[in-house]
Amino acid sequence: MNSKLTAIAVAGLCLTACDFDSTLAPRVALDVVVDGTTVTRSSNDLDYDVELTRCRVAIDTVEFTTNGEMHASLVRPSTVEGFSELLIPTAHAHPGHYAGGEIVGEMVGRFVFDWRESRVLGQADLTQTHYDGANFTFTRAQMSDGLEADDPIIGHTFDIAGIARRGDQEVEFEVQLDQDADRRVVGLPLDVDVGANTDAKLGLALLPFDPILEDDVFDGVDFFALDDDGDGRVVIEADSDAYNRLRRQFQQHDYYGITVQ
């Protein structure tokens, strides 16, 4: 066989292989939405009732995965002979959290939205298979995201405001949080089979209260102590203890999930 015929034969094999792969892994497009129903009032470990009035975020591409491994979590047991605050990894603390799976679907792009407001973000391009996890990446908002020049989230990852109440007192608070560039949140729980006739929406959800470990994303924040002048308003400044605590806690995958609607 001469070189020209060989090239044609190889090209034919490639086309056949591509056609074969496409029949093995057909694609499905499903809407990805913000599931605002999960952002409810919660109570932190200092007995503050916290209501979010704004919780905007800037994220990048959302990935959907299959065949992940159970995500180990850290649990804090009761004090035993002085060994308090001991952190023990367990694979059972968060059933449904799988990480490290194969990425077989994604919604590409940058997205700035309020976790409280249910709306369509875009469409995910998905392989027809079973999904058991999802990941996303934090970014920082830019004017090119369709924002006005004076928008407080520009240059930041989160723009959060709310009201903290305890007893008959309350304080309004706000904070703009910055996450590290390309900080990923890995292992959001998801359990769905996607096929040719799947009619569902995938809801990206913030879960301020973790029902498994019974932790709240605002744990450790003493809102009244932050109100130095007693005017009922608090701005949590960068690099303060409260800021650093919130920055760490909003990175944890425990407080996020994917709902199927």
C-alpha positions, 0 to 999 in steps of 0.5 A: 500500500503506498503512502497516500493509501495508508494516510487515507486508511488511517484517516478513515480509522480515526473517523470511525473511532471518533464516531464510535466514541461519540456513540459511547458518550453522547452529550446532554445539556442541562440548566444550572440554576442558583438554588436560593431556597437553601439560604435560610436563617441559622444559629451560630455557636454563640447563639446568634440568629443570622439572617443573610440579606445579601450573599453575592459571590464570584465563581468560575467553571463548575465541574461535574464528576463521576466515580469519586471517592468518599471525601474524608471529613474532620470530626471533633470528639468530646474531651477524653483525658485532656485530649480535647479538640482532637481532629479525627478523619472519618469517611462517614461524617458527610455521606454523599461528599465524593472527591477526586472523580473523573470530570465528565461534565462542566459549565464553563464561564464566570458567574456573579450571583446572589446565593439567595436569588434563584435564577438560571446561571447557564447550561452544563454540557454533560456526558450521559452517566451517573454523577456523584460530585461537583466542584467549582472555583472561586474568583474575584469579580470584575467590571467585565462580569457586567457590573457597574464601576461602583459595585462593592463586589468588584475585586472581591469574591464575596459581598455579604450583608445580614442581620445578627440577632440575640435576645432582643438586640440586633446588629447589621453587618457586612463583609467583602471576602477575598479568596485565593486565586483559583481556590477550588471547592471540591466534592459537592454532593450530587446523586443523579443519573443523566440520560438522553431523556433527563429533564432536570435542573442542577441547583448550585446551593449554599448551605449556611448550616451543616446538618451533619456536623451541626456547624454554622458558617458563622460559628465563632463570630461574636457580632455584638463584640464587633460593634465597638461604637454601639451603633448597631452596624458592623463592617468586618474588616480584612485581616481581622480575626472574624474576617479570617474565620469567615474566609476559611469557613466559606472555603469548606465544601461542607457548606455547599451542595448540588440539588436536583430539581 
